[in-house]
Amino acid sequence: MDTNERLDAVIVGGGLAGMCAAWDLRDRNVIVLESADRVGGRLRSERRGDNWLNWGGHVFSGPGSVTDRFLTESNTTAKQVGGRLASVNLNGKTLTSGGIETFPFRLPLTLDARISLITTGLRLRYAVWKYGQVAEPIPGEDPADRQVRILGFRDNESFSDFLGNVPRDVRDLFSATVTRSSGETTEVAAGYGIGYFHQVWDRKSGLSRNIMGGSATFTQNMAAALGDRVHLNAAATHVEQDKDGVTVRWTENGTEHEVRAAHAIVATQAHVTRKIVAGLPEDLQAALDFIRYGPYVVGAVLTNETSPMPWDELYALATPRRSFSMMFNTANARRTGETGGRAKGGSLMVYSAANDARALADVPDAEIAERYRADLVDIYPQLRDVIEDVVIHRWSHGTCYPRVGRSKLQSTITQRTGRIHLAGDFLGTWYTETAAATGAAAARRVREAS
């Protein structure tokens, strides 16, 4: 490109936040710099015929959300998750039906564990109800104020503190869900962990849709419309502002580039932002250092069954003490409203998170795939002859999770920084919705300043 040309904005990062920002500025003179060889960031999927494999973010907000607008405008099809969200496999028994309040009586537990699961479950039910009250939007309220309120809910203790001294079965059961955040229960703020159960038990309020064709379809559709303004294998190395604009330097396919722009939208993970952006206020630098991302090892499983299977009506299954923490039926959206008989095949996603993922650092992918396959077959013997492929992907920096005390940093981490605008899921707690919303907000600030 002509490095003497002054751009309206440079978007650093081609994940969901960056692509949403670029989409809203597609009528302006902008470029997107993505260090990988594809857009999407932690939205990663691959089509396999009528099915798809998924290794990253896979649930999205419903009608009326910021995400919904981007889905509609980019002609990306999303369907409501119809399968059951609260299921469990523990001590050799799988429960995928009935109310969760019956689980303490139906799972194979000792008397102490059974009583503890009942009392802990009641405490969690109440906490989820309180979380729902806190999270309820107020008409006319700035969403930023609502986010501060949610972050502050039970932010002074960890989820492990909230659980207290409970039997191993009870702790492992709840941990299987909370470590979905990529953090251990001793690290994750109690309110954030409680919020996970709020999503599971009240799907109207949470992330409830899957993208047909795989989550990466979303950002790929936006990239296709943006064309050659999206630069792949383009790693930003320096972003710095002055009173007249922003200078951005990057390396693209081994060649160094520099460009001037009126603004920069930096939509990278917090630790990357901290590294490449010069001159940020010291309090913001410290806040970015506070943000944590845990690791995942993810297995995407392609199946080729031709008849109904027992997991068809299931979306999420907690699997404490298995080689993976949870199983998702990512083809469930295909089953919703299916007519003319069951379509062939499907796909599942399993993962190990936090310390379980760290323990797999030196284990070869092939061995992990075999461990995952063995546990899947043990849970569902029907899978023995229908698993066609298991593909492993590792994330060293997965989801960002609020640690204890995170709420105190919100005003710092969302402060205005002149011509440099930050975007990304680390700015809030709504995952893909936060990414989309902060990307849109950054683009809006660029327009307002023009």
Residue pairs with C-beta under 8 A, 6 or more apart in sequence:
1 31
1 257
1 259
3 257
3 258
3 259
5 29
5 259
6 245
6 260
6 261
6 262
7 29
7 30
7 31
7 259
7 260
7 261
7 262
8 25
8 28
8 29
8 30
8 261
8 262
8 263
8 446
8 450
9 21
9 25
9 28
9 30
9 261
9 262
9 263
9 264
9 265
9 446
10 30
10 31
10 33
10 239
10 246
10 248
10 259
10 261
10 263
10 264
10 265
11 18
11 21
11 22
11 25
11 30
11 31
11 32
11 33
11 264
11 265
11 267
12 18
12 33
12 236
12 239
12 248
12 250
12 264
12 265
12 266
12 267
12 268
12 276
13 32
13 33
13 34
13 41
13 236
13 266
13 267
13 268
13 272
13 423
13 424
14 22
14 32
14 33
14 34
14 36
14 39
14 40
14 41
14 219
14 223
14 230
14 232
15 39
15 40
15 41
15 42
15 43
15 219
15 267
15 268
15 424
15 435
16 40
16 41
16 42
16 43
16 57
16 218
16 219
16 425
16 432
16 435
16 436
16 439
17 267
17 423
17 424
17 425
17 435
17 436
17 438
17 439
17 442
18 32
18 34
18 41
18 265
18 267
18 268
18 423
18 439
19 32
19 39
19 40
19 219
19 222
19 223
19 439
20 66
20 70
20 222
20 423
20 435
20 436
20 439
20 440
20 443
21 265
21 267
21 423
21 439
21 440
21 442
21 443
22 30
22 32
22 222
22 226
22 229
22 230
22 443
23 70
23 73
23 74
23 222
23 225
23 226
23 439
23 443
24 439
24 440
24 443
24 444
25 443
25 446
25 447
26 225
26 226
28 446
30 229
31 229
31 230
31 231
31 259
32 39
32 223
32 226
32 229
32 230
32 231
33 231
33 234
33 235
33 236
33 248
33 250
33 252
34 230
34 231
34 232
34 233
34 234
35 233
35 234
35 235
35 236
36 232
36 233
37 232
37 233
38 216
38 232
39 216
39 219
39 220
39 222
39 223
39 230
39 232
40 56
40 215
40 216
40 218
40 219
40 220
41 56
41 219
42 56
42 57
42 395
42 398
42 399
43 56
43 57
43 215
43 216
43 218
43 219
43 432
44 54
44 55
44 56
44 215
44 216
44 393
45 52
45 53
45 54
45 55
45 56
45 58
45 213
45 214
45 215
45 216
45 217
46 52
46 53
46 214
46 216
46 300
46 391
47 213
47 214
48 302
48 347
48 389
49 345
50 334
50 343
50 344
50 345
51 302
51 331
51 334
51 345
51 346
51 347
52 213
52 214
52 330
52 347
53 214
53 300
53 301
53 302
53 330
53 347
53 349
53 389
53 391
54 214
54 215
54 300
54 328
54 330
54 347
54 349
55 298
55 300
55 349
55 391
55 393
55 395
56 215
56 298
56 393
56 395
57 215
57 431
57 432
58 210
58 211
58 215
58 328
58 330
58 349
59 81
59 206
59 207
59 208
59 209
59 210
59 431
59 432
60 67
60 71
60 78
60 207
60 208
60 209
60 210
60 211
60 215
60 218
60 432
60 433
61 67
61 68
61 207
61 208
61 209
61 430
61 432
61 433
61 436
62 68
62 80
62 208
62 209
65 433
65 436
66 433
66 436
66 437
66 440
67 432
67 433
67 436
67 437
70 76
70 218
70 222
70 436
70 440
71 77
71 78
71 211
71 218
74 218
74 221
74 222
74 225
75 221
76 211
76 217
76 218
76 221
77 211
77 212
77 213
78 209
78 210
78 211
78 212
79 209
79 210
79 212
79 333
79 336
80 208
80 209
80 333
80 336
81 203
81 208
81 209
81 210
81 315
81 332
81 333
81 336
82 313
82 315
82 332
82 333
82 335
82 336
83 312
83 313
83 314
83 315
83 316
83 329
83 332
83 335
84 96
84 97
84 313
84 314
84 315
84 316
85 200
85 203
85 315
85 316
86 100
86 200
86 201
86 316
87 94
87 95
87 96
87 314
87 316
87 317
87 318
88 94
88 95
88 103
88 107
88 173
88 176
88 317
88 318
88 319
88 320
89 95
89 317
89 318
89 319
89 320
89 322
89 379
90 107
90 108
90 169
90 172
90 173
90 318
90 320
90 321
91 107
91 108
91 109
91 169
92 108
93 106
93 107
93 108
94 317
94 379
94 380
95 103
95 106
95 107
96 310
96 311
96 313
96 314
96 317
98 106
100 121
100 201
101 121
103 117
103 121
104 114
104 117
104 118
104 121
105 114
107 114
107 117
107 169
109 117
109 169
110 167
110 169
112 167
113 167
113 168
113 169
113 170
116 166
116 167
116 170
117 169
117 170
117 173
120 163
120 164
120 166
120 170
120 174
123 162
124 174
124 194
124 197
127 154
127 162
127 190
127 194
128 194
128 197
128 198
128 201
128 202
130 153
131 150
131 153
131 191
131 194
131 195
131 198
132 198
132 202
132 205
134 149
134 150
134 153
135 146
135 149
135 150
135 153
135 195
135 198
135 205
137 143
137 146
138 146
143 437
144 414
147 410
147 428
147 429
147 430
148 407
148 410
148 411
150 191
150 195
150 429
151 191
151 402
151 406
151 407
151 410
151 428
151 429
152 191
152 407
153 191
153 194
153 195
154 162
154 189
154 190
154 191
154 194
155 189
155 190
155 191
155 402
155 404
155 405
155 406
155 407
155 408
156 404
156 405
157 189
157 190
157 404
158 185
158 186
158 187
158 188
158 189
158 190
158 404
159 174
159 178
159 185
159 188
159 189
159 190
159 192
159 193
159 194
160 184
160 185
160 186
161 190
162 190
162 193
162 194
163 170
163 171
163 174
163 185
169 320
171 185
172 320
172 321
173 318
173 320
174 185
174 193
175 184
175 185
175 320
176 318
176 319
176 320
176 325
176 326
177 196
177 197
177 200
177 318
177 326
178 185
178 188
178 193
178 196
179 185
179 325
179 353
179 354
179 356
180 196
180 325
180 326
180 353
180 399
181 188
181 192
181 193
181 196
181 294
181 353
181 399
181 401
182 293
182 294
182 295
182 296
182 353
182 354
182 357
182 398
182 399
182 400
182 401
183 292
183 294
183 354
183 401
183 403
184 294
184 354
184 355
185 193
187 292
187 401
187 403
187 404
188 401
188 402
188 403
189 402
189 403
189 404
189 405
189 406
189 407
190 404
191 402
192 401
192 402
192 406
192 429
195 429
198 205
198 206
199 205
199 206
199 207
200 206
200 316
207 430
207 431
207 432
207 433
209 333
210 330
210 332
210 333
211 217
211 218
212 333
212 334
223 230
231 250
231 252
233 252
233 253
234 250
234 251
234 252
234 253
234 257
235 250
235 251
235 252
236 248
236 249
236 250
236 268
236 276
237 249
237 250
237 251
237 276
238 247
238 248
238 249
238 276
238 278
239 246
239 247
239 248
239 249
239 264
239 266
239 276
239 277
239 278
239 420
240 246
240 247
240 277
240 278
240 279
241 247
241 264
241 279
241 418
241 419
241 420
245 260
245 261
245 262
245 263
245 419
246 260
246 261
246 262
246 263
246 264
246 419
246 420
247 258
247 259
247 260
248 258
248 259
248 260
248 261
248 264
249 256
249 257
249 258
250 256
250 257
250 258
251 257
262 419
262 446
262 449
262 450
263 419
263 420
263 421
263 445
263 446
263 449
264 419
264 420
264 421
265 421
265 422
265 423
265 439
265 442
265 443
265 446
266 273
266 276
266 277
266 420
266 421
266 422
266 423
267 422
267 423
267 424
267 435
267 438
267 439
267 442
268 276
268 424
269 293
269 397
269 400
269 424
269 426
270 288
270 291
270 293
270 400
270 424
270 426
271 288
271 289
271 291
271 293
271 397
273 288
273 422
273 424
274 280
274 285
274 288
274 289
277 420
280 288
280 417
280 420
281 415
281 417
283 412
284 412
284 413
284 415
284 417
286 412
287 409
287 412
287 413
288 413
290 403
290 406
290 409
291 400
291 413
291 426
292 400
292 401
292 403
293 397
293 398
293 399
293 400
293 401
294 353
294 354
294 357
294 397
294 398
294 399
294 401
295 353
295 354
295 357
295 358
295 394
295 395
295 396
295 397
295 398
296 351
296 352
296 353
296 357
296 394
296 395
296 398
296 399
297 351
297 352
297 356
297 357
297 360
297 368
297 392
297 393
297 394
297 395
298 349
298 350
298 351
298 392
298 393
298 394
298 395
299 324
299 349
299 350
299 351
299 368
299 369
299 372
299 390
299 391
299 392
300 330
300 347
300 348
300 349
300 390
300 391
300 393
301 347
301 348
301 349
301 350
301 372
301 373
301 376
301 387
301 389
301 390
302 345
302 347
302 387
302 388
302 389
302 390
302 391
303 345
303 346
303 347
303 348
303 383
303 386
303 387
303 388
304 344
304 345
304 386
304 388
305 344
305 345
305 346
305 382
305 386
306 342
306 344
306 345
307 342
308 342
309 346
309 380
309 382
309 386
310 380
310 382
311 317
311 329
311 348
311 380
312 329
312 332
312 335
312 342
312 346
313 332
313 335
314 329
314 332
315 328
315 329
315 332
316 326
316 327
316 328
316 329
317 326
317 327
317 328
317 329
317 379
318 325
318 326
319 325
319 326
319 327
319 350
319 375
319 379
322 375
322 379
323 352
323 368
323 371
323 372
323 374
323 375
324 350
324 351
324 352
324 372
324 375
325 351
325 352
325 353
325 356
326 350
326 351
327 348
327 349
327 350
327 376
327 379
328 348
328 349
328 350
329 346
329 348
330 347
330 348
330 349
331 345
331 346
331 347
331 348
334 343
334 346
335 342
345 388
348 376
350 372
350 375
350 376
351 357
352 359
352 360
353 398
357 394
360 368
365 392
368 392
369 390
369 391
369 392
372 390
373 387
373 390
376 383
376 387
377 383
377 384
377 387
399 425
399 431
400 425
400 426
402 429
413 422
413 426
413 427
414 422
414 427
416 445
419 449
421 442
421 445
421 446
422 438
422 442
423 435
423 438
423 439
423 441
423 442
424 434
424 435
424 438
425 431
425 432
425 434
425 435
425 438
427 434
427 438
428 434
428 437
428 438
430 437
